Amino acid sequence: MKTDVIVLGAGIVGLSSAIHLARRGKSVVLLDRRGAGEETSFGNAGLIQREGVFPYGFPHDFGALFRYALNNTIDAHYHFRALPGLIPFLARYWWHSGFTQHQAIARFYAPLIENSVTEHADLINAAGAGDLIRKDGWMKVFRTEKARDAAYLEAERLSSGFGVSHQKLSSAELESIEPGIRAELVGGLRWSDPWSIRDPHSLNKAYLAYFESLGGRLVSGDAATLEHVLEGAGWRVATPEGPVEALDVVVALGPWADTVTRKLGYRFPLAVKRGYHMHYGTADNAVLNNWVLDAEKGYFLAPMLRGIRLTTGAEFATRDAPKTPVQLTRAERVAREFFPLGERRDEEPWMGARPCTPDMMPIIGKAPRHQGLWFAFGHAHHGMTLGPVTGRALAEAMTGEKTVIDLTPYRPERFLA
């Protein structure tokens, strides 16, 4: 089978790239070993984070570092055996998270974030998926005045510097908005601009249906079989239906990008932050009305279609190590005191891996050493948020158009000496 473009990876970034290429008249084969949105894009908090201008950095204050070193928190956990291999990445991540560096990164990162909601809106409307979306933001809630006041200052800074809207909430307002919450809270912060997704997997499937309506095809296959076809100046990948060949290929494999890039001689400093989730019913007829972060405990509650989804923070481990959902166990214990969760609704905890670069920015653009090879991965915590704007910008670059944002800060060459 011959096609114009092969897109490797049917997560939100690959799906979005495939859609935008198909819109531009390209014949596109989307390849994945599973289905659409069944890996990292399946298990997130369901947010399109318009407020997320500052990517998640590595803490620099001693108190937080000491707390994480004890390895008993909800928001961070690490595997001792993985640390030797992770130390070079973590050192670079820590350096880029310094105040000056983080400020500069936010300025580069902002154009992606600023287009996140509008680019999702385009695909949501085209896919007829509006019933999966809420447009009333999400909330952080606080147990201490110190944490609340620090968050308020940060919100003011984001508002003045990047036009992000927010609302400060008193404890009385929180009680009115979320009467089911049992914890004693001193206030909250609502980010007004983000949208939330009631079922991220269903949204991915809706985007897939739209892609197929444009003439695109999803096929099963192993991206690791990709090979450069020198005689045809193109690319070939194996599938159960036979080989697929194209002049262009997009690597949108998230945490598995290295299965392709390393074979081709590219050594990107890509690591993973693993995360877990579980769905719950509710007890005592309680209702959770909003997406809520228990900010000082480090877990998230989201009222999804399947139930209340509890998500954890980051687990630093090798990508393919067995599940160790200790953070979920810790979070569930605290969350049950915070809100009347009912029975577990999943047979086992879900686990996913977020693909992370040390400078917290994705890798987007043309490969410098191969014709027709394009990269779109490394979105860390913001893959769901940034999939559509990444897909549009990449498709524009591949077809010679002016890109919706300047892709220079995300170029692959920044990691290739």
N, C-alpha and C positions, 0 to 999 in steps of 0.2 A: 504494500500500500504506500502510495506517495501522498504527501500533504505539504502545505507551505511551512507550517510550524508545528513542532512537537513541544508541548508544555509538560514538564515532568513535575508532578505533584498536584493533587486536586484539593488542597486546602484552600483557604480563602484567598491567598496571594496568587496561587496558580489559577484558580477559577476566575478571578478578576482579570488576570492577564489574558487568559483564553477568551473571555468575553470581549474585551476591548480589541483584541486582534481580529476576532470574527466580525466585529462591527466594522472593521476597516477592510473587509473583503477578503481576509486571509482564510484559507482552509486550515483548520486547527484540530489536532488530535491531542486530547488531554489524557495523560497516562498516570495511573496510580495503582499500587498493589492492592488497595482496598476500594472504597467508594469515595464520594465527595464529602470532604469535611469530617472524616472519621478518625483523624489523628489529633494533632494539636488544636486545630480549629474547632474540635468537638467540645472541649472541656474548659471553657473560659468563663469569666464572670458575666459574659453577655453584655459588654459595654462598648459603645463607640465613643472613645474618650477624647472629646474635643478639648477637655481641660489638660490633657496629658502632655503639655509642652516640655516639661522636664522628664526625660526618661528616668526610670528607676535606677538610682545610683547606689554605690556601695557606701555604707555609713562611715563617717570619719570621726564621730565623737566617741570617746573612750568608753562611756557607759554602754552604748549600744554594742560596741565591739566585744566588751567583756561579757555582756549578756548572750551574744551569739556564740561566743567561745564555749560557753557552758553546754551548748547544743541541746537545750531543753525548751525552746520557744516554739510558738505556732508559726510565726512569720518567716523563720529561717531554720534550716536543718542541713547537716552535711554528713557525708559518709567519710569516715576516717581514711579508709583505703583509697578513696578517690583524691584526697588532698594533694599528694605529691604531683599527680598529673595536672591538677587544677591550679596550683600555685602560680605558674607563669601568667595564666589568664587572669587570676584574681588580683595579682599585683598590678597589671595594666588596667584592669577595671577600677581598682581603688584609686590609681593615679588620675584617670579620666574623671572620676567622681569628685575630685577636689573642686572647691568653690569656683575658681577662675575657669577651669576647664569645663565644668558643668554648665556655667553660664554661657560659654561660647557654643557648646553643643546644643543648648536649647535654641539658640538663634538659628542654627542650621536645621534643627529638627522641626521648628515651628511651621514651616510651609507644608510639611506632610500632615501634621496635626490639624492645621487650619482648614485643610480640604477634606478631612476625614468624613464629616457628616454629610457634606454636599455630594461627595462622590458615592457614598453609600445610598443616599436618597435617590440618586439617579438609577442605581441598579435595583433598589427596592421597588421603585415605581415600575420599572421595566419588567421586573419579575412578578409583579402583583403580590408582593409579600408584606404589604402594609399592616396586616393583622398581627404580624410577629413583632411589631415595633412599638415601643413607648417613647415619648418625647419629653419627659418631665425630669430628666437628669437622674442623679443619684446622691446619696448622703453619706457623709462621715459623721460618726457620733463619738462623743468624748466623755471620759470618766473623770478627768481632772482638768482644772482650769489652766494649768501649765500647757498641756497638750492642745487644748482648745484655742488658747490665745496665740500659740505659735502657728497653728493652722490658719487662723484668721489673718495673721500678718502675711503668710505665704499667699493666701488667696488675694489679698489686696495687691501684692506684687504681681501676680499673674494677671489680674484685672487691668492694672495700669500698663503693664508691659506688653500684654498679648491679647487684650480684649476679651478675656474669659469672664463670663458672668457667674455670680454666686450669690447666695443668700445665707445670712447668719441666722441660726435658729436657737431660741432659748429652750431651756428644759421644759417649760410649759408648752411651747409650740411642738416640741418633739412628742410630748405625751399625747397631744391632740392628734398629731399626724400618725403616730404609731402606738396606739394604746396597748398593743400586745407585748411591747418590750418591757421586761421586768427590771432591768438594770437601773441603777441610779446614775443619771447622766446630767452633766452640767451644761450641755449645749450641743449644737451640731452645725454642720456646714453642708448646704446643698449646692452642688455644681449644676447649674441650670441648663447648660448648652448640650451636654452629652445626650445621646439616645441609648436606650437599653433594648436588648433582644430577648424575647420570651423563650426562644429555643434556638440557640446558634446552629445546631445541626439541621433543623428545618430551614433556616435561612440559607445555609449552604446548598441544600437540595433545591430550593427555589431558584437560586442562582444557576445551578446546574441545568435545570429545566429550561431556563431562559437561554443559556449557552447552546443547548441542543436545538432550540427553536431557531437559532441563527445558523444552523447547519453544522455545528461542532459535534465532535464525538468523544465520549469517554471510553477508554479501553483499559483493560487490565494488563499489567506488565511490570517488569522489574527495571527501574531506572538505572540500576547498576550495569545493565547490558548495553548502555549507550556506547557507541563507538563512532569515531570520526571516519567518514568514508572519503578517503583522499581522492579516489578517482572521480567521485561525483561532487567534490567540494561541498559535501553536506554531512548529514548525521543519520544514524540508523539505530533503532532500538528494537529489541525482540518482544513479541507479544504472543499469546496463544493463537492468535489469528494469523500469525506470520509477521515478518519484519515490517516496520514502518520507517519510511525515509523522508527527510525534509532538509531544506537548506538552512533552516534556523531552528534552534532549540533553546528553550527557556528552562533554567534550573530553578524551580520554586519548591524545593524539597524540605524547607525548614531545617529541623535538626539533623536530617539525613543528607543534607547537601554535600557533605564530604565524601559520601559514597560515590559521587560522580566527580567532584572537583579534584580530589586527591589523585585519582587515576589520570587526570589530564595535567597534573603538575602544579596545581594551585594549592597553596598551604595557607588557608585562612585560619585565624585564631578564633574558631567557633567553639563555644561551650554551650552547655544546656543548664537551664534552671527547670527542674521538674516540679510539677504541681499536681494536686489531687482534688477531687470533688466527690460529693455524695448528695443524693436527693433525699428529702424527708417530707413526711406528712406533718400536720400540725395537731396539737392537742388543745383541748378546751375551746374549740371553735375559734382559735386565734387566726388572725389574718396579718400577713406582712404586706404592707402597701408599697414599699419602696425597696430598691437595691440599697443595701446598707453595709458599710464598712465599720466594724468595731475597731476603731483606729488604733487604740493602745494595746489591743490583743492580737491583731494581725490576721483576722479572717473576715470573709465576706459572706453575706447572706443575700440571695437573689430569688425573688418569687418567679420561678420558671413554670412552664406548662406542666412539667413532670412533678413538680413539688418545689419545696424550698431547697435551692442548691447552696451548699456550703462549700466554699473554696478555700484552699490554704495558700500560704506564701510560697517561698522558693526553697527547693531542696537541691543542694549542690551534690551531684553524684555523676557517675558515668551514665551516658544516655541509656544503655541497655541493661543496666543493673536491675535486679529484681525489685519489685515494689516494696517500699518500706513506709506505709502510710501512718507513721507515728504522729505527724503533724495533724492529720485529720482526727486522730483519737484525742489529741490534746484540745483541738479546736471544738470538737463536738461536746466535750465536757463543759467548756466555758459557754458555748453557744446555747446549750440547754438551760443554763441559768439566765442567759440573756433574753431568750425567746422560747416559748413552749413548743419546741420541735417534737414531732411525733415519731412514728416508725421510720426506719430506713427503707427506701424504695428501690435501691440498687442491690444486686446480688453481692457485689464487691466494689471497693473504691475504684473510681476511674483515675488513671494517671496519664499525664502528658508531659512533653518536653518542649520548653520554649528555647528557640535558637538565639543565642546571645553573642554579640561582639563586644570586645573590651571598651569600645568608645560609645556603646549603647545605640548606635545607628545601624540601620540595615545596609546590606550590600545590594545595590541596584545599578545595573548598567551592563555594557558590553564587556565581554572578556577580552583582555588585552592581547592574548597570544593565539586566539583562534577565531577564524571567520565564522559568523553565524551562531556564536555561543553567547548567551545572555544570562545574567544572574539576577535573582530576586528572592533574597532570603535574609535571615538574621534580624527579624523584627521584634524579638524578645517578648515582652508583655503586651505589645501593641499590634500583633498580627491581625486580629479581627478588626481592630480600628483602622489599620493602614492598608489592608488588602486592596480595596477598590482604587484608592489614589495611586498606589504603587502600580497596579495593573494598567491604569490609564497612562501614566507617565512612561512606563516601559514600552507599551504598545506604540505610543507616539515616537519614542526614540527609535524603535525598530522600523518604523515606516517613514522616518525622515521628517516628521512634523516637529513643530515647536512644542516642547513639553510643558505641561501645566505647571510644573515646578522645575527649578534648576536641579538636575541630578548630580552635579559636581560633588557635593559633600558626601554622597553615598557611593562614589565610584569604587570599583574593586581595587584599583591600583593603590589605594591608601594603605593596604595591608601587604602589598607585594613589592618587596625591596628589589 
